[in-house]
Amino acid sequence: NYSEITIDFLNFILNLGKEEFANQIVFESFKDCRNNEKVILFYSKILIDKNNPNLALKLLKKALTNNSSSIRILSNIGYIFQSLKEHKEAIKYYKRALNVNPEDYLVLFNIANCYEETLDWELAIDFYKQSLKKHGDNPEAKRALGSIYLNLEEFNLAKLYLQECLSSDKKNTEALISLMKLSSYICEWKSVKSCFEKI
């Protein structure tokens, strides 16, 4: 009976080097403990860390059959597909998560990030802005918008978002590099020097 599986127990098994046994008991747990979401999410992360995303996907998809509206499971499946560069599949699962909770700014951010990775700037901008409407204090969304506007050569908007990012995350290296590039394009050499000194 695997209904009482805990994260501590799994850690104990893994520390003994018994990965196959750990795999077996996690998959067997579906028979007795179908809603043990914490264990499933924990173990899927272990599988990803061990460079086994396909087994993690199998585990999460199986868990999804028991709980089709779990935002965490849907988002984790999306994340794995995104890490595998399968952006269409990632967006599909992220959007399913968004259907469950349209207010989830992290899901909106992840969708935007997928569109950014595929160079679909218009949709990336749209979803980053939606994410910021739900949670305005997200420096990474501001940095991403700044970088996209820099690529689009919309320098005023790029500068606005990069500076907003740096106002709440002063050591954001990517934002500093983007602002340094932008400043060199528009010949603001003091800003170039200032950014360079902070990197």
PALUM-934514 format. One record per residue: residue in one letter; x, y, z of N, C-alpha, C in turn. Coordinates in steps of 0.1 Angstrom, whole numbers, plus 2048, in hexadecimal, padded with zeros to 3 digits. Atoms other than C-alpha are relative to their C-alpha. Example, Ala and Ser with C-alpha at 12.3 -4.5 7.8 and 13.67 -1.06 7.14 Angstrom:
2
   aa   neast   nnorth   nup   caeast   canorth   caup   ceast   cnorth   cup
    a     809      7F4   800      87B       7D3    84E     809      80C   800
    s     7F7      7F5   800      889       7F5    847     7F8      80B   808
//
This chain:
199
   aa   neast   nnorth   nup   caeast   canorth   caup   ceast   cnorth   cup
    n     809      7F4   800      800       800    800     809      80C   800
    y     7F7      7F4   801      810       821    7F4     7F8      80C   803
    s     808      7F4   7FE      7F5       838    800     807      80A   809
    e     7F9      7F7   7F6      80C       847    81B     80E      805   7FC
    i     7F3      7FC   805      829       850    805     802      80F   804
    t     7FD      7F2   7FD      83A       870    811     80D      804   7F9
    i     7F4      7FB   806      855       886    803     80D      7FB   808
    d     7F5      805   7F8      86C       87C    820     803      7F2   7FD
    f     7FE      80F   803      867       857    818     807      7FF   7F2
    l     7F9      800   80D      870       85E    7F3     80E      804   800
    n     7F2      7FC   7FE      88F       871    7FD     808      7F5   806
    f     7F9      80B   7F9      899       854    813     804      7F5   7F5
    i     7FE      80B   80A      895       83B    7F6     80B      805   7F6
    l     7F6      7FB   80A      8A8       852    7DD     80E      801   806
    n     7F3      800   7FA      8C4       857    7F6     807      7F3   801
    l     7FA      80D   800      8C9       832    7F7     804      7FC   7F2
    g     7FC      803   80E      8CE       833    7D1     7F6      7F7   7F9
    k     80A      809   805      8AE       820    7CA     7F6      807   7F7
    e     809      7F8   809      8A0       835    7AD     7F5      7F7   7FA
    e     80A      808   806      88E       818    79C     7F5      7FD   80A
    f     80A      803   7F6      87C       80F    7BC     7F8      80D   803
    a     807      7F4   7FE      873       834    7C1     7F6      802   7F5
    n     809      7FF   80B      865       835    79E     7F4      7F7   801
    q     80B      80A   7FE      851       816    7A5     7F5      804   80A
    i     80A      7FC   7F6      841       822    7C5     7F8      80C   7FD
    v     808      7F4   804      838       844    7B7     7F5      7FC   7F6
    f     80B      803   80A      826       835    799     7F6      7F6   806
    e     80A      809   7F9      816       81A    7AF     7F7      808   809
    s     808      7F8   7F7      80A       835    7C6     7F2      805   7FA
    f     80D      7FC   807      7EF       83E    7AC     7F5      7F7   804
    k     80B      80A   7FD      7DC       81F    7B6     7FA      804   80E
    d     805      7FE   7F2      7D9       82A    7DB     7FF      80E   804
    c     7FF      7F2   7FC      7E0       84F    7DC     800      809   7F5
    r     800      7F8   80D      7D4       861    7BD     801      80F   802
    n     7FF      7F2   7FE      7D4       883    7CC     80C      805   807
    n     7F4      7FC   7F9      7F6       884    7DB     809      809   7F7
    e     7FA      7F7   80A      7FF       8A2    7C6     80E      805   804
    k     7F2      7FB   7FB      81D       8AE    7DC     80A      7F6   7FC
    v     7F6      80B   803      82F       88C    7D8     802      800   7F1
    i     7FF      801   80F      828       88C    7B2     808      80B   7FB
    l     7F8      7F4   805      835       8AF    7AD     80E      800   805
    f     7F2      801   7FB      853       8A9    7C3     808      7F6   7F8
    y     7F9      80A   807      85C       889    7B1     802      804   7F1
    s     7FE      7FC   80E      857       898    78E     80C      80A   800
    k     7F5      7F7   7FF      870       8B3    799     80D      7F8   801
    i     7F4      808   7FF      889       898    7A3     803      7FA   7F3
    l     7FE      806   80D      884       887    781     806      80A   7F6
    i     7FB      7F6   809      88A       8A8    76F     80F      803   804
    d     7F3      7FD   7FC      8A9       8AF    784     80A      7F4   7FC
    k     7F8      80B   804      8B6       88C    77B     7FF      7FE   7F0
    n     800      800   80E      8B1       895    756     7F7      7F5   7FA
    n     809      80A   805      893       87E    751     7F2      807   7FE
    p     80C      7F9   801      878       896    745     7F4      7F8   7FA
    n     80B      808   806      865       87B    731     7F9      7F8   80B
    l     806      807   7F5      85F       867    751     7F8      809   809
    a     807      7F5   7F8      855       887    763     7F2      803   7F9
    l     80C      7FD   808      83C       88E    747     7F6      7F5   802
    k     809      80C   7FF      82E       86B    749     7F9      800   80E
    l     806      800   7F2      829       86E    76F     7F6      80B   801
    l     809      7F4   7FE      819       891    76D     7F3      7FE   7F7
    k     80C      802   808      802       887    750     7F7      7F6   806
    k     808      80A   7F9      7F7       869    764     7F8      806   80B
    a     806      7F9   7F5      7F0       87F    782     7F5      809   7FB
    l     80A      7F7   806      7DC       896    76B     7F3      7F9   7FE
    t     80C      807   803      7C4       87B    763     7F7      7FF   80D
    n     807      800   7F3      7BA       87B    788     7FC      80E   805
    n     803      7F2   7FC      7BA       8A1    78C     803      809   7F4
    s     7FE      7F9   80C      7B5       8B2    76B     800      810   801
    s     801      7F1   7FE      7B1       8D5    77A     80B      805   80A
    s     7F5      7FC   7F8      7D2       8D6    78E     809      809   7F9
    i     7F7      7F6   806      7E4       8F6    786     80E      7FC   801
    r     7F2      804   7FE      804       8E9    794     805      7F5   7F7
    i     7FC      80B   809      804       8C9    780     800      805   7F1
    l     800      7FB   80D      7FA       8DB    760     80C      809   7FD
    s     7F5      7F6   802      814       8F6    765     80E      7F8   7FF
    n     7F4      808   800      82F       8DC    76C     802      7F8   7F3
    i     800      806   80D      826       8C9    74C     805      80B   7F6
    g     7FC      7F6   809      828       8EA    73A     80F      804   801
    y     7F2      7FC   7FE      84A       8F2    749     809      7F5   7FA
    i     7F8      80A   806      858       8D0    73E     800      801   7F1
    f     801      7FE   80E      84C       8D5    71B     808      80C   7FB
    q     7F8      7F4   803      85B       8F8    71B     80F      7FD   801
    s     7F1      803   7FF      87D       8EB    727     804      7F7   7F5
    l     7FD      808   80B      87B       8D2    70B     7FF      807   7F2
    k     802      7F7   80C      875       8EF    6F2     7F4      7FC   7F8
    e     80C      803   806      853       8E1    6EA     7F5      80A   804
    h     808      7F5   7FB      842       902    6ED     7F1      7FF   7FE
    k     80E      801   803      821       8FA    6DD     7F9      7F8   80B
    e     805      809   7F5      81B       8DE    6F6     800      807   80D
    a     7FF      7F8   7F3      827       8F4    713     7F5      80A   801
    i     80B      7F6   800      80F       910    70A     7F3      7F9   802
    k     80C      807   7FE      7F3       8F7    707     7FD      7FD   80F
    y     802      804   7F2      7F8       8EB    72B     7FF      80D   809
    y     801      7F4   7F9      7FE       90E    738     7F3      806   7FF
    k     80D      7FA   802      7DE       91A    729     7F5      7F8   807
    r     80A      808   7F9      7CB       8FD    738     801      804   80F
    a     7FF      7FB   7F2      7D9       909    75A     7F9      80D   802
    l     806      7F3   7FF      7CE       92C    752     7F1      800   7FF
    n     80E      802   800      7AB       920    74B     7FB      7FD   80E
    v     804      803   7F3      7AA       913    76E     801      80C   809
    n     7FE      7F3   7F8      7B7       934    77D     805      80B   7F7
    p     7FC      7F5   809      7B8       952    765     808      80A   807
    e     7F8      7F6   7F9      7C8       966    781     80E      7FC   803
    d     7F2      805   7FD      7E8       952    783     80A      807   7F8
    y     7F6      7F8   807      803       96A    77A     80C      7F8   7FB
    l     7F5      809   804      81E       94F    779     7FE      7F8   7F3
    v     803      808   80C      80C       93B    75F     800      80A   7F4
    l     7FF      7F6   80B      807       95B    74A     80E      803   7FC
    f     7F2      7FD   802      82C       962    74E     806      7F4   7F8
    n     7FA      80B   808      835       93F    742     7FC      7FF   7F2
    i     805      7FF   80E      81F       942    724     807      80A   7F8
    a     7F9      7F5   806      82F       963    71C     80F      7FC   7FC
    n     7F3      805   802      851       953    720     802      7F6   7F5
    c     800      809   80C      849       938    707     7FF      807   7F3
    y     801      7F8   80C      83E       951    6EE     80D      808   7FD
    e     7F3      7F9   802      85E       965    6F4     80B      7F7   7FA
    e     7F6      809   805      873       946    6EF     7FE      7FC   7F1
    t     803      803   80E      862       940    6CD     800      80D   7F8
    l     7FF      7F3   807      867       965    6C4     7F2      805   7FB
    d     80E      7FA   803      841       96C    6C3     7FE      80C   809
    w     7FF      7F4   7F7      847       98F    6D1     7F2      805   804
    e     80D      7FA   7FD      823       99B    6CE     7F8      7F8   80B
    l     807      808   7F5      814       97E    6E3     808      800   80D
    a     7F8      7FF   7F4      831       97F    6FB     7FD      80D   807
    i     803      7F3   7F9      82B       9A4    702     7F2      7FF   806
    d     80D      800   7FB      806       99E    706     7FF      7F8   80D
    f     801      808   7F4      80A       982    720     809      805   80B
    y     7F9      7FA   7F5      826       993    733     7F9      80C   806
    k     808      7F5   7FB      810       9B2    736     7F4      7FB   808
    q     80B      806   7F8      7F3       99C    742     805      7FB   80D
    s     7FA      805   7F4      80A       98C    75B     803      80C   80A
    l     7FD      7F4   7F8      815       9AF    768     7F3      806   805
    k     80D      7FB   7FB      7F0       9B9    76B     7FB      7F8   80C
    k     803      808   7F4      7EB       99C    783     809      802   80C
    h     7F6      7FF   7F5      80B       9A1    796     80B      80A   7FB
    g     7F8      7F5   805      81C       9C3    78F     80F      7FF   804
    d     7F2      801   7FB      83C       9BB    7A3     807      7F4   7FB
    n     7F9      80C   805      84C       9A2    78C     80B      805   7F7
    p     7F5      7FA   807      86E       9AF    781     804      7F8   7F3
    e     7FC      808   80C      874       991    769     7F6      803   7F4
    a     80A      7FC   80B      854       99A    755     804      80D   7FA
    k     7FB      7F3   805      861       9BE    753     80C      7FF   7F8
    r     7F4      802   808      883       9B3    748     7FE      7FA   7F3
    a     804      807   80D      874       99C    72D     7FA      80A   7F7
    l     806      7F5   809      85F       9B9    720     80A      809   7FB
    g     7F5      7F7   804      87D       9D0    720     809      7FA   7F5
    s     7F8      807   80A      891       9B6    70C     7F9      7FE   7F3
    i     808      801   80D      875       9B0    6F3     800      80D   7F9
    y     800      7F3   806      871       9D5    6ED     80D      805   7FB
    l     7F3      7FE   805      896       9D8    6E9     802      7FA   7F2
    n     7FF      808   80D      895       9BD    6CE     7F7      807   7F5
    l     809      7FA   809      878       9D0    6BE     805      80F   7FD
    e     7FA      7F2   801      88D       9F1    6C0     7F6      80A   804
    e     809      7F6   7FA      872       A02    6D4     807      804   80D
    f     7F6      7FD   7F5      88C       A12    6EA     7FA      806   80C
    n     806      7FA   7F4      876       A27    700     7F9      7F6   809
    l     806      80A   7F8      861       A0A    70B     80A      7F6   806
    a     7F5      809   7FA      880       9F4    70F     806      806   80C
    k     7F9      7F9   7F4      890       A0E    726     7F6      800   80C
    l     809      7FF   7F5      870       A12    73A     7FF      7F3   808
    y     801      80D   7F9      86C       9ED    741     80D      7FB   807
    l     7F3      804   7FA      891       9E6    747     802      808   80D
    q     7FE      7F8   7F4      893       A03    760     7F6      7FC   80B
    e     80A      804   7F6      873       9F7    771     805      7F3   807
    c     7FA      80D   7FB      883       9D4    774     80B      803   80A
    l     7F4      7FE   7F7      8A3       9E2    783     7FC      808   80C
    s     804      7F9   7F4      890       9F8    79B     7FC      7F7   80C
    s     803      80A   7F6      884       9D9    7AD     80A      7F4   801
    d     7F6      80B   800      8A1       9C1    7A4     80D      806   7FB
    k     7F5      7F8   804      8C0       9D7    7A3     80C      7F8   7F9
    k     7F4      808   805      8D8       9BA    79B     7FC      7F6   7F5
    n     805      809   80A      8C4       9AA    77F     80A      801   7F4
    t     7F5      800   80A      8E1       9A2    767     7FB      802   7F2
    e     805      800   80E      8CC       99C    748     7FA      80E   7FD
    a     806      7F3   802      8BA       9BD    74D     80B      80B   7FE
    l     7F5      7F7   801      8DB       9CF    752     807      7FF   7F3
    i     7F9      802   80E      8EA       9C0    732     7F7      806   7F6
    s     80A      7FB   80A      8CA       9C9    71F     800      810   800
    l     800      7F1   7FF      8CB       9ED    72C     80D      806   7FB
    m     7F3      7FB   805      8F0       9F0    724     800      800   7F1
    k     801      800   80F      8E9       9E5    700     7F7      80C   7FB
    l     809      7F5   804      8CC       9FD    6FE     807      80E   801
    s     7F9      7F3   7FE      8E1       A1A    70C     80A      802   7F5
    s     7F6      7FE   80B      8FC       A13    6F2     7FA      803   7F3
    y     807      7FD   80C      8E3       A14    6D6     7FC      80E   7FF
    i     805      7F2   800      8D6       A36    6E1     80B      80A   805
    c     7F4      7F7   7FD      8F9       A43    6EA     800      806   80E
    e     800      7FB   7F3      8F3       A47    70F     80B      7F9   808
    w     7F3      806   7FC      917       A3F    719     801      7FF   810
    k     800      801   7F2      913       A47    73E     7F8      7F4   805
    s     809      80C   7FC      8F7       A2D    741     807      7F3   7FD
    v     7F8      80C   804      90D       A13    72E     80A      7FD   80B
    k     7F6      802   7F5      929       A19    748     7FA      7FC   80D
    s     807      803   7F4      911       A18    765     7FB      7F1   800
    c     804      80E   801      902       9F7    75A     80B      7F6   800
    f     7F4      808   800      924       9E8    753     806      7FE   80E
    e     7FA      801   7F3      930       9F0    775     7F7      7F8   80A
    k     809      808   7F7      912       9DF    785     7FF      7F1   7FD
    i     801      80F   804      915       9BE    772     80B      7F8   807
//
